[in-house]
Amino acid sequence: MKFTSIELEQVAGFKKQWPGEDLPEIALVGRSNVGKSSFINSFLGRKKLAKTSSKPGKTRTINFYRINDKFRLVDLPGYGYAKVSKAEKDKWDKLINEYLHQRESLREVFLIVDIRHEPTTLDCQMYKWIRESGFTGFVIATKFDKIKKSQIQKNIKAIMKKLEIDDEGLIFAYSSETKHNKDVLEEQVDVIVKA
């Protein structure tokens, strides 16, 4: 699927701001500063669609991107490190949980991790929830271009072990710079949206 029409349809800080459930949705989850915004910009081919920052916690809302009028890519706030108050963190947690548990049009959840590092405890908890909730358990391992070729397989195996994944086909090594595996991911998205 080639992305021809892309718009940031809705920025939601509260459930009542969510758009209608007229399209299938694919959500992206991951810890703060893992590179979700860079992935979105690269994958959708738009330089400044999602705001990127070197400071964790840039995305504080649920951002709904409407693609080709066929589906939505949904960017959830990062979990983990962000330097914000406990009240703000609790608000994000509530927002993420509400969306993941109550959204009928949610078809798939992709966990985004950094290929250079082992998944965190929070990543493991999130992945466990993804699998237990009946989703496939796709993982996008970003920053593929930042490691040596000789490290790739070793790092993918470490991610699989930590997240208890048996099928290597569930992991997509991705580079926002070179767009490595963009075509494979586009095909996967196509399959999910048409299902």
C-alpha positions as CSV (number, residue, x, y, z in Angstrom):
1,M,0.0,0.0,0.0
2,K,1.4,3.4,-1.0
3,F,0.5,6.3,1.2
4,T,-1.0,9.0,-1.0
5,S,-3.2,11.0,1.4
6,I,-2.0,11.6,5.0
7,E,-3.4,13.9,7.6
8,L,-3.1,14.4,11.3
9,E,-6.8,14.0,11.8
10,Q,-7.0,14.4,15.6
11,V,-4.9,15.2,18.6
12,A,-6.7,13.8,21.6
13,G,-5.9,14.5,25.3
14,F,-9.3,13.0,26.3
15,K,-11.4,10.1,25.2
16,K,-14.2,12.4,24.0
17,Q,-11.8,13.9,21.5
18,W,-11.2,10.5,19.7
19,P,-12.5,10.4,16.1
20,G,-15.4,8.1,15.2
21,E,-14.7,4.4,14.8
22,D,-15.3,4.4,11.0
23,L,-11.8,3.1,10.1
24,P,-9.5,0.3,11.2
25,E,-6.7,1.5,13.4
26,I,-3.1,0.3,14.1
27,A,-1.5,1.7,17.3
28,L,2.1,2.3,18.0
29,V,3.4,1.9,21.5
30,G,6.9,2.2,23.0
31,R,8.9,3.8,25.7
32,S,9.7,7.5,25.7
33,N,12.4,8.5,23.2
34,V,12.4,5.1,21.3
35,G,11.9,6.9,18.0
36,K,8.2,6.6,17.4
37,S,7.9,10.0,15.8
38,S,10.9,9.5,13.6
39,F,9.4,6.1,12.5
40,I,6.1,7.7,11.6
41,N,7.7,10.5,9.6
42,S,9.9,8.0,7.7
43,F,7.3,5.3,7.2
44,L,4.7,7.7,5.9
45,G,7.2,9.7,3.9
46,R,6.6,13.1,5.6
47,K,9.5,15.0,7.2
48,K,7.7,16.9,9.9
49,L,4.3,15.2,10.3
50,A,5.1,13.9,13.9
51,K,7.1,16.2,16.1
52,T,10.5,14.7,17.1
53,S,12.6,15.7,20.0
54,S,15.8,14.5,21.8
55,K,13.9,15.1,25.0
56,P,11.7,12.1,26.1
57,G,8.0,12.7,26.5
58,K,7.4,14.9,23.4
59,T,4.1,13.1,22.6
60,R,1.6,13.8,25.4
61,T,-1.6,13.1,23.5
62,I,-3.0,10.3,21.3
63,N,-2.3,11.4,17.7
64,F,-4.6,10.0,15.0
65,Y,-3.2,10.0,11.5
66,R,-5.7,9.3,8.7
67,I,-4.1,7.4,5.8
68,N,-5.6,7.1,2.3
69,D,-9.1,7.3,4.0
70,K,-8.5,3.6,4.6
71,F,-7.1,3.4,8.1
72,R,-5.6,5.3,11.0
73,L,-2.1,5.0,12.4
74,V,-2.4,5.9,16.1
75,D,0.6,7.3,18.0
76,L,0.3,6.7,21.8
77,P,2.3,8.7,24.4
78,G,5.6,7.0,25.2
79,Y,5.8,5.2,28.6
80,G,8.7,5.0,31.0
81,Y,11.4,7.6,31.4
82,A,9.8,11.0,30.5
83,K,10.7,13.8,33.0
84,V,7.2,14.9,33.9
85,S,5.2,15.1,37.1
86,K,3.5,11.9,38.5
87,A,0.1,13.5,37.8
88,E,1.0,14.0,34.1
89,K,2.3,10.4,33.9
90,D,-0.8,9.1,35.5
91,K,-2.9,11.0,33.0
92,W,-0.9,9.5,30.1
93,D,-1.3,6.0,31.6
94,K,-5.0,6.4,31.9
95,L,-5.2,7.7,28.3
96,I,-3.1,4.8,26.9
97,N,-5.1,2.2,28.9
98,E,-8.5,3.6,27.9
99,Y,-7.5,3.6,24.3
100,L,-6.0,0.1,24.3
101,H,-8.9,-1.5,26.3
102,Q,-11.9,0.4,24.8
103,R,-11.2,1.1,21.2
104,E,-13.4,-1.2,19.1
105,S,-11.7,-0.2,15.8
106,L,-8.2,-1.2,17.0
107,R,-6.9,-4.0,14.7
108,E,-3.3,-4.3,15.7
109,V,-0.7,-2.9,18.1
110,F,3.0,-2.6,17.1
111,L,5.6,-2.4,19.8
112,I,8.5,-0.2,18.9
113,V,11.9,-0.9,20.5
114,D,15.4,0.3,19.9
115,I,17.4,-2.5,18.2
116,R,20.6,-1.4,20.2
117,H,19.1,-2.2,23.6
118,E,17.4,-5.1,25.3
119,P,13.7,-4.4,25.9
120,T,12.9,-2.9,29.3
121,T,10.6,-4.4,31.9
122,L,7.9,-2.0,30.8
123,D,8.4,-3.2,27.2
124,C,8.0,-6.8,28.4
125,Q,4.8,-5.9,30.3
126,M,3.4,-4.1,27.3
127,Y,4.2,-7.0,24.9
128,K,2.7,-9.5,27.3
129,W,-0.5,-7.4,27.3
130,I,-0.5,-7.1,23.5
131,R,-0.3,-10.9,23.1
132,E,-2.8,-11.7,25.9
133,S,-5.3,-9.2,24.2
134,G,-5.3,-11.3,21.1
135,F,-3.0,-9.1,18.9
136,T,-0.3,-10.7,16.7
137,G,2.7,-9.2,18.5
138,F,4.6,-7.4,15.8
139,V,7.7,-5.6,17.0
140,I,9.5,-2.8,15.1
141,A,13.2,-2.6,16.1
142,T,14.2,0.9,15.1
143,K,17.7,2.4,14.6
144,F,18.8,-0.5,12.5
145,D,21.4,1.7,10.8
146,K,23.1,2.5,14.1
147,I,24.6,-1.0,14.6
148,K,27.1,-3.0,12.7
149,K,25.8,-5.7,10.4
150,S,27.6,-8.3,12.5
151,Q,25.5,-7.3,15.5
152,I,22.0,-7.4,13.9
153,Q,21.2,-11.1,14.3
154,K,22.6,-11.1,17.9
155,N,20.5,-8.1,18.9
156,I,17.3,-9.5,17.3
157,K,17.9,-12.8,19.1
158,A,18.3,-10.8,22.4
159,I,15.0,-9.0,21.8
160,M,13.2,-12.3,21.0
161,K,14.5,-13.9,24.1
162,K,13.5,-11.0,26.4
163,L,10.0,-10.7,24.9
164,E,9.7,-14.5,24.7
165,I,9.1,-14.5,20.9
166,D,9.4,-17.7,19.0
167,D,8.8,-16.4,15.5
168,E,11.4,-14.1,14.0
169,G,8.9,-13.1,11.4
170,L,7.2,-10.9,14.0
171,I,10.2,-8.6,14.2
172,F,10.9,-5.9,11.6
173,A,14.3,-4.3,11.8
174,Y,13.7,-0.7,10.6
175,S,15.8,2.4,9.9
176,S,14.2,5.8,9.7
177,E,17.2,7.0,7.8
178,T,17.5,4.3,5.1
179,K,13.8,3.1,5.3
180,H,15.1,-0.5,5.5
181,N,12.0,-2.9,5.5
182,K,9.6,-0.1,4.7
183,D,8.1,-2.1,1.8
184,V,7.7,-5.2,4.0
185,L,5.9,-3.2,6.7
186,E,3.7,-1.5,4.1
187,E,2.6,-5.0,2.9
188,Q,1.9,-6.1,6.5
189,V,-0.2,-3.0,7.1
190,D,-2.1,-3.7,4.0
191,V,-2.9,-7.2,5.2
192,I,-4.1,-5.9,8.6
193,V,-6.3,-3.2,7.2
194,K,-7.9,-5.5,4.7
195,A,-8.6,-8.3,7.2
